[in-house]
């Protein structure tokens, strides 16, 4: 483990931190030598623990970047990761929207490969994570109780779940497909992670920083992409998928804890209609 307190310098015997090449809500990504990157987490975020655990469990499965090292840089926790080639799938969709169906199949096949991996035991249970998020969400007592009752009846599992699976977190090159950004990794049944992906594909509000890319996804047809992904995932699963409607309700309720203002009215309306449908 590298521990550096020097700003912008070189770790003892190691490479020099390079230009910033990516930025997100929780972390920034910098070049690290010729074949790696370093992901430095912002103060107050601790997703590096889950990300390191998930990537350790994924070693040898060829569906995610390799974890090279864990470090502290200027007091910030970070991960040194294999640098993966290619572009994220959102960018590929923006450039080649006519490939939406084939890319949806790749998205599904890669997600199935993730779910074939046993989750490390020290990752949190997805049901516990979702329960905490539903409690934090701004919801009426009726809608919160509805979501928690459904969650209480859903199964636990031992598969690796990404927690934020969407085309922006899937890197595509001619040689390989790699899933990046694992701070939300959990363990659970595949359906829990699959329905979160459906929610993001169908309803997630595009991030302002990804405006052009997200508009490319919309132009390619969100509904077409979502449907093709869902059909390909179900066709490739090794057993019939269960409880998808209940998992989707739970994820919609949990999503409201993330405070995406542009999504709120649509998601609350959907929850109300789901409540009435379940009670009918």
Buried (B, 14 or more C-beta within 10 A) or exposed (E): EBEBEEEEEEBEEBBEBBEEEEEBEBBBBBBBBEEBBBBBBBEEBEBBBBBBBBBEBBEEEEBBBBBBBBBBBEEBBBBBBBBBEBBBBBBBBBEEBEBBBEBBBBBBBBBBBBBEBEBBEEBBBBBEBBBEBBBEBEBEEEBBEBBBEBBEEBEEBEBBBBBBBBBBBBBBEEEEBBBBBBBBBBBBBBBBBBBBBBBBBBBBEBEEEBEEBBEBBEEBBBEEBBBBBBBBBEEEBEEEBEBBEBBBBBBBBBBBBEEBEEBBEEBBEBBBEBBEEEEE
